[in-house]
Amino acid sequence: MTENIPPHAHCLMCGKAVPVGETLCSEECRQKYNAFLKKKKIVWYFFLGLIVAFTVIVFLSNK
Ligand SMILES: [Zn+2]
């Protein structure tokens, strides 16, 4: 016995079923997702800055 589940996707934030092509179920989740992306970007820039700072320190201490 196989259940016939119509094609669907899941909301990236809360996991609710959403129509195919959609990634978020509501405006609330969209806002949460945007905030999440922004935070992720800040962490990424911070990480990049750390690598640059580390490289500069290593470069300077080798002289
Ligand atoms: Zn959602």
N, CA, C, O and the ligand as a Tripos MOL2 file, in Angstrom:
@<TRIPOS>MOLECULE
protein
  253   251    64     0     0
PROTEIN
NO_CHARGES

@<TRIPOS>ATOM
      1 N           0.8470   -1.1970    0.0000 N.3       1 MET1
      2 CA          0.0000    0.0000    0.0000 C.3       1 MET1
      3 C           0.8860    1.2520    0.0000 C.2       1 MET1
      4 O           1.6820    1.4670    0.9140 O.2       1 MET1
      5 N           0.7340    2.0350   -1.0030 N.am      2 THR2
      6 CA          1.5210    3.2720   -1.0670 C.3       2 THR2
      7 C           0.5880    4.4640   -1.0230 C.2       2 THR2
      8 O          -0.3860    4.5490   -1.7710 O.2       2 THR2
      9 N           0.9090    5.3690   -0.1390 N.am      3 GLU3
     10 CA          0.1060    6.5910   -0.0530 C.3       3 GLU3
     11 C           0.5340    7.5590   -1.1380 C.2       3 GLU3
     12 O           1.7230    7.7340   -1.4010 O.2       3 GLU3
     13 N          -0.4300    8.1700   -1.7490 N.am      4 ASN4
     14 CA         -0.1050    9.1030   -2.8150 C.3       4 ASN4
     15 C          -0.0740   10.5220   -2.2570 C.2       4 ASN4
     16 O          -1.1000   11.1930   -2.1450 O.2       4 ASN4
     17 N           1.1300   10.9540   -1.9150 N.am      5 ILE5
     18 CA          1.2820   12.3090   -1.3700 C.3       5 ILE5
     19 C           1.5470   13.2750   -2.5160 C.2       5 ILE5
     20 O           2.4940   13.0760   -3.2770 O.2       5 ILE5
     21 N           0.7460   14.2970   -2.6530 N.am      6 PRO6
     22 CA          0.9840   15.2680   -3.7270 C.3       6 PRO6
     23 C           2.3210   15.9570   -3.5270 C.2       6 PRO6
     24 O           2.7520   16.1520   -2.3910 O.2       6 PRO6
     25 N           2.9820   16.3290   -4.6150 N.am      7 PRO7
     26 CA          4.2900   16.9750   -4.4790 C.3       7 PRO7
     27 C           4.1930   18.2540   -3.6740 C.2       7 PRO7
     28 O           3.3310   19.0990   -3.9170 O.2       7 PRO7
     29 N           5.0770   18.3800   -2.7260 N.am      8 HIS8
     30 CA          5.0620   19.5860   -1.8980 C.3       8 HIS8
     31 C           6.4580   19.8250   -1.3380 C.2       8 HIS8
     32 O           7.3150   18.9420   -1.3810 O.2       8 HIS8
     33 N           6.6730   21.0080   -0.8220 N.am      9 ALA9
     34 CA          7.9420   21.3420   -0.1810 C.3       9 ALA9
     35 C           7.6530   21.6740    1.2720 C.2       9 ALA9
     36 O           6.4980   21.6690    1.6980 O.2       9 ALA9
     37 N           8.6870   21.9580    2.0230 N.am     10 HIS10
     38 CA          8.4910   22.3090    3.4260 C.3      10 HIS10
     39 C           9.0500   23.6980    3.7020 C.2      10 HIS10
     40 O          10.0790   24.0990    3.1590 O.2      10 HIS10
     41 N           8.3460   24.4090    4.5550 N.am     11 CYS11
     42 CA          8.7850   25.7390    4.9650 C.3      11 CYS11
     43 C          10.1730   25.6410    5.5910 C.2      11 CYS11
     44 O          10.4120   24.7840    6.4420 O.2      11 CYS11
     45 N          11.0750   26.5020    5.1800 N.am     12 LEU12
     46 CA         12.4570   26.4440    5.6670 C.3      12 LEU12
     47 C          12.5490   26.7760    7.1500 C.2      12 LEU12
     48 O          13.4800   26.3390    7.8270 O.2      12 LEU12
     49 N          11.5980   27.5410    7.6580 N.am     13 MET13
     50 CA         11.6870   27.9750    9.0480 C.3      13 MET13
     51 C          10.9190   27.0650    9.9920 C.2      13 MET13
     52 O          11.4400   26.6930   11.0440 O.2      13 MET13
     53 N           9.6890   26.6970    9.6390 N.am     14 CYS14
     54 CA          8.8720   25.9310   10.5980 C.3      14 CYS14
     55 C           8.5720   24.5150   10.1220 C.2      14 CYS14
     56 O           8.0580   23.7080   10.8980 O.2      14 CYS14
     57 N           8.8800   24.1890    8.8590 N.am     15 GLY15
     58 CA          8.7140   22.8190    8.3960 C.3      15 GLY15
     59 C           7.3210   22.4670    7.9180 C.2      15 GLY15
     60 O           7.0600   21.3130    7.5760 O.2      15 GLY15
     61 N           6.4150   23.4460    7.8880 N.am     16 LYS16
     62 CA          5.0520   23.2060    7.3850 C.3      16 LYS16
     63 C           5.0950   22.8980    5.8970 C.2      16 LYS16
     64 O           5.9770   23.3720    5.1810 O.2      16 LYS16
     65 N           4.1430   22.1060    5.4390 N.am     17 ALA17
     66 CA          4.0610   21.8070    4.0090 C.3      17 ALA17
     67 C           3.6410   23.0570    3.2540 C.2      17 ALA17
     68 O           2.7020   23.7500    3.6440 O.2      17 ALA17
     69 N           4.3470   23.3310    2.1770 N.am     18 VAL18
     70 CA          4.0170   24.4690    1.3300 C.3      18 VAL18
     71 C           3.9950   23.9920   -0.1190 C.2      18 VAL18
     72 O           4.5960   22.9640   -0.4310 O.2      18 VAL18
     73 N           3.3120   24.7170   -1.0180 N.am     19 PRO19
     74 CA          3.2820   24.3050   -2.4280 C.3      19 PRO19
     75 C           4.6920   24.2730   -3.0240 C.2      19 PRO19
     76 O           5.5760   25.0210   -2.6070 O.2      19 PRO19
     77 N           4.8770   23.4000   -3.9960 N.am     20 VAL20
     78 CA          6.1840   23.3050   -4.6700 C.3      20 VAL20
     79 C           6.5370   24.6560   -5.2710 C.2      20 VAL20
     80 O           5.6940   25.3090   -5.8860 O.2      20 VAL20
     81 N           7.7630   25.0680   -5.0960 N.am     21 GLY21
     82 CA          8.2060   26.3650   -5.6090 C.3      21 GLY21
     83 C           8.2430   27.3950   -4.4980 C.2      21 GLY21
     84 O           8.9560   28.3940   -4.5830 O.2      21 GLY21
     85 N           7.4530   27.1370   -3.4320 N.am     22 GLU22
     86 CA          7.4930   28.0330   -2.2800 C.3      22 GLU22
     87 C           8.5390   27.5020   -1.3020 C.2      22 GLU22
     88 O           8.7620   26.2940   -1.2160 O.2      22 GLU22
     89 N           9.1700   28.4030   -0.5760 N.am     23 THR23
     90 CA         10.1410   27.9460    0.4180 C.3      23 THR23
     91 C           9.7090   28.3260    1.8300 C.2      23 THR23
     92 O          10.2520   27.8120    2.8080 O.2      23 THR23
     93 N           8.7300   29.2260    1.9370 N.am     24 LEU24
     94 CA          8.2820   29.6890    3.2480 C.3      24 LEU24
     95 C           6.7600   29.7520    3.2600 C.2      24 LEU24
     96 O           6.1390   29.9980    2.2260 O.2      24 LEU24
     97 N           6.1570   29.5300    4.4310 N.am     25 CYS25
     98 CA          4.7000   29.3910    4.4830 C.3      25 CYS25
     99 C           3.9890   30.7150    4.7230 C.2      25 CYS25
    100 O           2.8330   30.8660    4.3300 O.2      25 CYS25
    101 N           4.6430   31.6620    5.3500 N.am     26 SER26
    102 CA          3.9370   32.8860    5.6930 C.3      26 SER26
    103 C           4.8860   34.0730    5.7130 C.2      26 SER26
    104 O           6.1050   33.9200    5.6330 O.2      26 SER26
    105 N           4.2980   35.2600    5.8220 N.am     27 GLU27
    106 CA          5.0950   36.4840    5.8950 C.3      27 GLU27
    107 C           5.9680   36.4680    7.1410 C.2      27 GLU27
    108 O           7.0920   36.9680    7.1240 O.2      27 GLU27
    109 N           5.4490   35.8940    8.2190 N.am     28 GLU28
    110 CA          6.1940   35.8200    9.4780 C.3      28 GLU28
    111 C           7.4670   34.9960    9.2910 C.2      28 GLU28
    112 O           8.5480   35.3850    9.7320 O.2      28 GLU28
    113 N           7.3140   33.8480    8.6260 N.am     29 CYS29
    114 CA          8.4750   32.9880    8.3870 C.3      29 CYS29
    115 C           9.4390   33.6640    7.4210 C.2      29 CYS29
    116 O          10.6540   33.5010    7.5400 O.2      29 CYS29
    117 N           8.9060   34.4200    6.4680 N.am     30 ARG30
    118 CA          9.7600   35.1290    5.5200 C.3      30 ARG30
    119 C          10.6460   36.1300    6.2690 C.2      30 ARG30
    120 O          11.8390   36.2580    5.9920 O.2      30 ARG30
    121 N          10.0310   36.8340    7.2250 N.am     31 GLN31
    122 CA         10.7920   37.8200    7.9970 C.3      31 GLN31
    123 C          11.8370   37.1360    8.8630 C.2      31 GLN31
    124 O          12.9700   37.6020    8.9820 O.2      31 GLN31
    125 N          11.4360   36.0180    9.4690 N.am     32 LYS32
    126 CA         12.3730   35.2620   10.2970 C.3      32 LYS32
    127 C          13.5360   34.7740    9.4530 C.2      32 LYS32
    128 O          14.6930   34.8140    9.8720 O.2      32 LYS32
    129 N          13.2020   34.3090    8.2450 N.am     33 TYR33
    130 CA         14.2290   33.7780    7.3630 C.3      33 TYR33
    131 C          15.2020   34.8800    6.9340 C.2      33 TYR33
    132 O          16.4120   34.6590    6.8820 O.2      33 TYR33
    133 N          14.6710   36.0640    6.6280 N.am     34 ASN34
    134 CA         15.5240   37.1950    6.2480 C.3      34 ASN34
    135 C          16.4490   37.5820    7.3980 C.2      34 ASN34
    136 O          17.6280   37.8650    7.1850 O.2      34 ASN34
    137 N          15.9110   37.5930    8.6140 N.am     35 ALA35
    138 CA         16.7220   37.9130    9.7930 C.3      35 ALA35
    139 C          17.8120   36.8630    9.9640 C.2      35 ALA35
    140 O          18.9510   37.1790   10.3050 O.2      35 ALA35
    141 N          17.4440   35.6130    9.7210 N.am     36 PHE36
    142 CA         18.3730   34.4930    9.8370 C.3      36 PHE36
    143 C          19.5020   34.6420    8.8210 C.2      36 PHE36
    144 O          20.6700   34.4380    9.1530 O.2      36 PHE36
    145 N          19.1520   35.0010    7.5710 N.am     37 LEU37
    146 CA         20.1490   35.1820    6.5240 C.3      37 LEU37
    147 C          21.0950   36.3270    6.8640 C.2      37 LEU37
    148 O          22.3050   36.2360    6.6580 O.2      37 LEU37
    149 N          20.5170   37.4090    7.3900 N.am     38 LYS38
    150 CA         21.3150   38.5870    7.7410 C.3      38 LYS38
    151 C          22.3330   38.2120    8.8190 C.2      38 LYS38
    152 O          23.5060   38.5770    8.7400 O.2      38 LYS38
    153 N          21.8600   37.4770    9.8230 N.am     39 LYS39
    154 CA         22.7250   37.0640   10.9250 C.3      39 LYS39
    155 C          23.8480   36.1820   10.3930 C.2      39 LYS39
    156 O          25.0060   36.3150   10.7880 O.2      39 LYS39
    157 N          23.4760   35.2720    9.4810 N.am     40 LYS40
    158 CA         24.4430   34.3520    8.9030 C.3      40 LYS40
    159 C          25.5140   35.1340    8.1470 C.2      40 LYS40
    160 O          26.6980   34.8040    8.2120 O.2      40 LYS40
    161 N          25.0850   36.1750    7.4310 N.am     41 LYS41
    162 CA         26.0050   36.9990    6.6600 C.3      41 LYS41
    163 C          26.9810   37.7160    7.5970 C.2      41 LYS41
    164 O          28.1780   37.7910    7.3180 O.2      41 LYS41
    165 N          26.4590   38.2390    8.7100 N.am     42 ILE42
    166 CA         27.3090   38.9480    9.6770 C.3      42 ILE42
    167 C          28.3560   37.9930   10.2420 C.2      42 ILE42
    168 O          29.5290   38.3490   10.3550 O.2      42 ILE42
    169 N          27.9320   36.7850   10.5940 N.am     43 VAL43
    170 CA         28.8690   35.7780   11.1270 C.3      43 VAL43
    171 C          29.9410   35.4730   10.0970 C.2      43 VAL43
    172 O          31.1170   35.3340   10.4320 O.2      43 VAL43
    173 N          29.5210   35.3690    8.8240 N.am     44 TRP44
    174 CA         30.4400   35.0550    7.7380 C.3      44 TRP44
    175 C          31.4710   36.1680    7.5570 C.2      44 TRP44
    176 O          32.6600   35.8950    7.3920 O.2      44 TRP44
    177 N          31.0130   37.4270    7.5890 N.am     45 TYR45
    178 CA         31.9360   38.5600    7.4600 C.3      45 TYR45
    179 C          32.9050   38.6000    8.6300 C.2      45 TYR45
    180 O          34.0900   38.8890    8.4620 O.2      45 TYR45
    181 N          32.3900   38.3070    9.8140 N.am     46 PHE46
    182 CA         33.2230   38.2780   11.0110 C.3      46 PHE46
    183 C          34.3230   37.2290   10.8530 C.2      46 PHE46
    184 O          35.4830   37.4690   11.1890 O.2      46 PHE46
    185 N          33.9400   36.0730   10.3410 N.am     47 PHE47
    186 CA         34.8570   34.9670   10.1210 C.3      47 PHE47
    187 C          35.9250   35.3580    9.1000 C.2      47 PHE47
    188 O          37.1110   35.0970    9.3020 O.2      47 PHE47
    189 N          35.4970   35.9850    8.0040 N.am     48 LEU48
    190 CA         36.4320   36.4440    6.9690 C.3      48 LEU48
    191 C          37.4190   37.4610    7.5590 C.2      48 LEU48
    192 O          38.6200   37.3960    7.3000 O.2      48 LEU48
    193 N          36.8970   38.3900    8.3470 N.am     49 GLY49
    194 CA         37.7160   39.4090    8.9850 C.3      49 GLY49
    195 C          38.7650   38.7740    9.8800 C.2      49 GLY49
    196 O          39.9100   39.2230    9.9310 O.2      49 GLY49
    197 N          38.3600   37.7180   10.5870 N.am     50 LEU50
    198 CA         39.2620   36.9890   11.4800 C.3      50 LEU50
    199 C          40.3970   36.3640   10.6800 C.2      50 LEU50
    200 O          41.5580   36.4290   11.0830 O.2      50 LEU50
    201 N          40.0590   35.7570    9.5450 N.am     51 ILE51
    202 CA         41.0660   35.1170    8.6830 C.3      51 ILE51
    203 C          42.0490   36.1620    8.1650 C.2      51 ILE51
    204 O          43.2600   35.9440    8.1680 O.2      51 ILE51
    205 N          41.5100   37.3080    7.7170 N.am     52 VAL52
    206 CA         42.3630   38.3860    7.2050 C.3      52 VAL52
    207 C          43.2810   38.8790    8.3200 C.2      52 VAL52
    208 O          44.4820   39.0480    8.1100 O.2      52 VAL52
    209 N          42.7140   39.1090    9.5080 N.am     53 ALA53
    210 CA         43.5000   39.5950   10.6450 C.3      53 ALA53
    211 C          44.5960   38.5930   10.9920 C.2      53 ALA53
    212 O          45.7380   38.9760   11.2420 O.2      53 ALA53
    213 N          44.2480   37.3220   11.0070 N.am     54 PHE54
    214 CA         45.2000   36.2580   11.3150 C.3      54 PHE54
    215 C          46.3360   36.2380   10.2900 C.2      54 PHE54
    216 O          47.5090   36.1310   10.6490 O.2      54 PHE54
    217 N          45.9670   36.3440    9.0000 N.am     55 THR55
    218 CA         46.9630   36.3450    7.9180 C.3      55 THR55
    219 C          47.9100   37.5290    8.0760 C.2      55 THR55
    220 O          49.1240   37.3910    7.9260 O.2      55 THR55
    221 N          47.3420   38.6870    8.3790 N.am     56 VAL56
    222 CA         48.1630   39.8960    8.5400 C.3      56 VAL56
    223 C          49.1240   39.7190    9.7180 C.2      56 VAL56
    224 O          50.2980   40.0740    9.6210 O.2      56 VAL56
    225 N          48.6260   39.1730   10.8240 N.am     57 ILE57
    226 CA         49.4640   38.9740   12.0180 C.3      57 ILE57
    227 C          50.6070   38.0210   11.7010 C.2      57 ILE57
    228 O          51.7560   38.2890   12.0530 O.2      57 ILE57
    229 N          50.3000   36.9110   11.0410 N.am     58 VAL58
    230 CA         51.3300   35.9210   10.6720 C.3      58 VAL58
    231 C          52.3470   36.5750    9.7450 C.2      58 VAL58
    232 O          53.5550   36.3990    9.9030 O.2      58 VAL58
    233 N          51.8360   37.3380    8.7700 N.am     59 PHE59
    234 CA         52.6940   37.9990    7.7890 C.3      59 PHE59
    235 C          53.6450   38.9890    8.4740 C.2      59 PHE59
    236 O          54.8320   39.0550    8.1560 O.2      59 PHE59
    237 N          53.0930   39.7580    9.4240 N.am     60 LEU60
    238 CA         53.8900   40.7760   10.1150 C.3      60 LEU60
    239 C          54.9110   40.1470   11.0610 C.2      60 LEU60
    240 O          56.0240   40.6530   11.2010 O.2      60 LEU60
    241 N          54.5360   39.0520   11.7060 N.am     61 SER61
    242 CA         55.4270   38.4380   12.6860 C.3      61 SER61
    243 C          56.5450   37.6530   12.0080 C.2      61 SER61
    244 O          57.5090   37.2650   12.6680 O.2      61 SER61
    245 N          56.4380   37.4160   10.7190 N.am     62 ASN62
    246 CA         57.4800   36.6940    9.9840 C.3      62 ASN62
    247 C          58.6240   37.6150    9.5620 C.2      62 ASN62
    248 O          59.6840   37.1580    9.1350 O.2      62 ASN62
    249 N          58.3900   38.8910    9.6890 N.am     63 LYS63
    250 CA         59.4240   39.8280    9.2310 C.3      63 LYS63
    251 C          60.5760   39.9050   10.2270 C.2      63 LYS63
    252 O          61.5350   40.6440   10.0050 O.2      63 LYS63
    253 ZN          6.7230   28.5610    8.1570 Zn       64 ZN64
@<TRIPOS>BOND
     1     1     2 1
     2     2     3 1
     3     3     4 2
     4     3     5 am
     5     5     6 1
     6     6     7 1
     7     7     8 2
     8     7     9 am
     9     9    10 1
    10    10    11 1
    11    11    12 2
    12    11    13 am
    13    13    14 1
    14    14    15 1
    15    15    16 2
    16    15    17 am
    17    17    18 1
    18    18    19 1
    19    19    20 2
    20    19    21 am
    21    21    22 1
    22    22    23 1
    23    23    24 2
    24    23    25 am
    25    25    26 1
    26    26    27 1
    27    27    28 2
    28    27    29 am
    29    29    30 1
    30    30    31 1
    31    31    32 2
    32    31    33 am
    33    33    34 1
    34    34    35 1
    35    35    36 2
    36    35    37 am
    37    37    38 1
    38    38    39 1
    39    39    40 2
    40    39    41 am
    41    41    42 1
    42    42    43 1
    43    43    44 2
    44    43    45 am
    45    45    46 1
    46    46    47 1
    47    47    48 2
    48    47    49 am
    49    49    50 1
    50    50    51 1
    51    51    52 2
    52    51    53 am
    53    53    54 1
    54    54    55 1
    55    55    56 2
    56    55    57 am
    57    57    58 1
    58    58    59 1
    59    59    60 2
    60    59    61 am
    61    61    62 1
    62    62    63 1
    63    63    64 2
    64    63    65 am
    65    65    66 1
    66    66    67 1
    67    67    68 2
    68    67    69 am
    69    69    70 1
    70    70    71 1
    71    71    72 2
    72    71    73 am
    73    73    74 1
    74    74    75 1
    75    75    76 2
    76    75    77 am
    77    77    78 1
    78    78    79 1
    79    79    80 2
    80    79    81 am
    81    81    82 1
    82    82    83 1
    83    83    84 2
    84    83    85 am
    85    85    86 1
    86    86    87 1
    87    87    88 2
    88    87    89 am
    89    89    90 1
    90    90    91 1
    91    91    92 2
    92    91    93 am
    93    93    94 1
    94    94    95 1
    95    95    96 2
    96    95    97 am
    97    97    98 1
    98    98    99 1
    99    99   100 2
   100    99   101 am
   101   101   102 1
   102   102   103 1
   103   103   104 2
   104   103   105 am
   105   105   106 1
   106   106   107 1
   107   107   108 2
   108   107   109 am
   109   109   110 1
   110   110   111 1
   111   111   112 2
   112   111   113 am
   113   113   114 1
   114   114   115 1
   115   115   116 2
   116   115   117 am
   117   117   118 1
   118   118   119 1
   119   119   120 2
   120   119   121 am
   121   121   122 1
   122   122   123 1
   123   123   124 2
   124   123   125 am
   125   125   126 1
   126   126   127 1
   127   127   128 2
   128   127   129 am
   129   129   130 1
   130   130   131 1
   131   131   132 2
   132   131   133 am
   133   133   134 1
   134   134   135 1
   135   135   136 2
   136   135   137 am
   137   137   138 1
   138   138   139 1
   139   139   140 2
   140   139   141 am
   141   141   142 1
   142   142   143 1
   143   143   144 2
   144   143   145 am
   145   145   146 1
   146   146   147 1
   147   147   148 2
   148   147   149 am
   149   149   150 1
   150   150   151 1
   151   151   152 2
   152   151   153 am
   153   153   154 1
   154   154   155 1
   155   155   156 2
   156   155   157 am
   157   157   158 1
   158   158   159 1
   159   159   160 2
   160   159   161 am
   161   161   162 1
   162   162   163 1
   163   163   164 2
   164   163   165 am
   165   165   166 1
   166   166   167 1
   167   167   168 2
   168   167   169 am
   169   169   170 1
   170   170   171 1
   171   171   172 2
   172   171   173 am
   173   173   174 1
   174   174   175 1
   175   175   176 2
   176   175   177 am
   177   177   178 1
   178   178   179 1
   179   179   180 2
   180   179   181 am
   181   181   182 1
   182   182   183 1
   183   183   184 2
   184   183   185 am
   185   185   186 1
   186   186   187 1
   187   187   188 2
   188   187   189 am
   189   189   190 1
   190   190   191 1
   191   191   192 2
   192   191   193 am
   193   193   194 1
   194   194   195 1
   195   195   196 2
   196   195   197 am
   197   197   198 1
   198   198   199 1
   199   199   200 2
   200   199   201 am
   201   201   202 1
   202   202   203 1
   203   203   204 2
   204   203   205 am
   205   205   206 1
   206   206   207 1
   207   207   208 2
   208   207   209 am
   209   209   210 1
   210   210   211 1
   211   211   212 2
   212   211   213 am
   213   213   214 1
   214   214   215 1
   215   215   216 2
   216   215   217 am
   217   217   218 1
   218   218   219 1
   219   219   220 2
   220   219   221 am
   221   221   222 1
   222   222   223 1
   223   223   224 2
   224   223   225 am
   225   225   226 1
   226   226   227 1
   227   227   228 2
   228   227   229 am
   229   229   230 1
   230   230   231 1
   231   231   232 2
   232   231   233 am
   233   233   234 1
   234   234   235 1
   235   235   236 2
   236   235   237 am
   237   237   238 1
   238   238   239 1
   239   239   240 2
   240   239   241 am
   241   241   242 1
   242   242   243 1
   243   243   244 2
   244   243   245 am
   245   245   246 1
   246   246   247 1
   247   247   248 2
   248   247   249 am
   249   249   250 1
   250   250   251 1
   251   251   252 2
@<TRIPOS>SUBSTRUCTURE
     1 MET1         2 RESIDUE 1 A MET
     2 THR2         6 RESIDUE 1 A THR
     3 GLU3        10 RESIDUE 1 A GLU
     4 ASN4        14 RESIDUE 1 A ASN
     5 ILE5        18 RESIDUE 1 A ILE
     6 PRO6        22 RESIDUE 1 A PRO
     7 PRO7        26 RESIDUE 1 A PRO
     8 HIS8        30 RESIDUE 1 A HIS
     9 ALA9        34 RESIDUE 1 A ALA
    10 HIS10       38 RESIDUE 1 A HIS
    11 CYS11       42 RESIDUE 1 A CYS
    12 LEU12       46 RESIDUE 1 A LEU
    13 MET13       50 RESIDUE 1 A MET
    14 CYS14       54 RESIDUE 1 A CYS
    15 GLY15       58 RESIDUE 1 A GLY
    16 LYS16       62 RESIDUE 1 A LYS
    17 ALA17       66 RESIDUE 1 A ALA
    18 VAL18       70 RESIDUE 1 A VAL
    19 PRO19       74 RESIDUE 1 A PRO
    20 VAL20       78 RESIDUE 1 A VAL
    21 GLY21       82 RESIDUE 1 A GLY
    22 GLU22       86 RESIDUE 1 A GLU
    23 THR23       90 RESIDUE 1 A THR
    24 LEU24       94 RESIDUE 1 A LEU
    25 CYS25       98 RESIDUE 1 A CYS
    26 SER26      102 RESIDUE 1 A SER
    27 GLU27      106 RESIDUE 1 A GLU
    28 GLU28      110 RESIDUE 1 A GLU
    29 CYS29      114 RESIDUE 1 A CYS
    30 ARG30      118 RESIDUE 1 A ARG
    31 GLN31      122 RESIDUE 1 A GLN
    32 LYS32      126 RESIDUE 1 A LYS
    33 TYR33      130 RESIDUE 1 A TYR
    34 ASN34      134 RESIDUE 1 A ASN
    35 ALA35      138 RESIDUE 1 A ALA
    36 PHE36      142 RESIDUE 1 A PHE
    37 LEU37      146 RESIDUE 1 A LEU
    38 LYS38      150 RESIDUE 1 A LYS
    39 LYS39      154 RESIDUE 1 A LYS
    40 LYS40      158 RESIDUE 1 A LYS
    41 LYS41      162 RESIDUE 1 A LYS
    42 ILE42      166 RESIDUE 1 A ILE
    43 VAL43      170 RESIDUE 1 A VAL
    44 TRP44      174 RESIDUE 1 A TRP
    45 TYR45      178 RESIDUE 1 A TYR
    46 PHE46      182 RESIDUE 1 A PHE
    47 PHE47      186 RESIDUE 1 A PHE
    48 LEU48      190 RESIDUE 1 A LEU
    49 GLY49      194 RESIDUE 1 A GLY
    50 LEU50      198 RESIDUE 1 A LEU
    51 ILE51      202 RESIDUE 1 A ILE
    52 VAL52      206 RESIDUE 1 A VAL
    53 ALA53      210 RESIDUE 1 A ALA
    54 PHE54      214 RESIDUE 1 A PHE
    55 THR55      218 RESIDUE 1 A THR
    56 VAL56      222 RESIDUE 1 A VAL
    57 ILE57      226 RESIDUE 1 A ILE
    58 VAL58      230 RESIDUE 1 A VAL
    59 PHE59      234 RESIDUE 1 A PHE
    60 LEU60      238 RESIDUE 1 A LEU
    61 SER61      242 RESIDUE 1 A SER
    62 ASN62      246 RESIDUE 1 A ASN
    63 LYS63      250 RESIDUE 1 A LYS
    64 ZN64       253 GROUP 0 **** ****
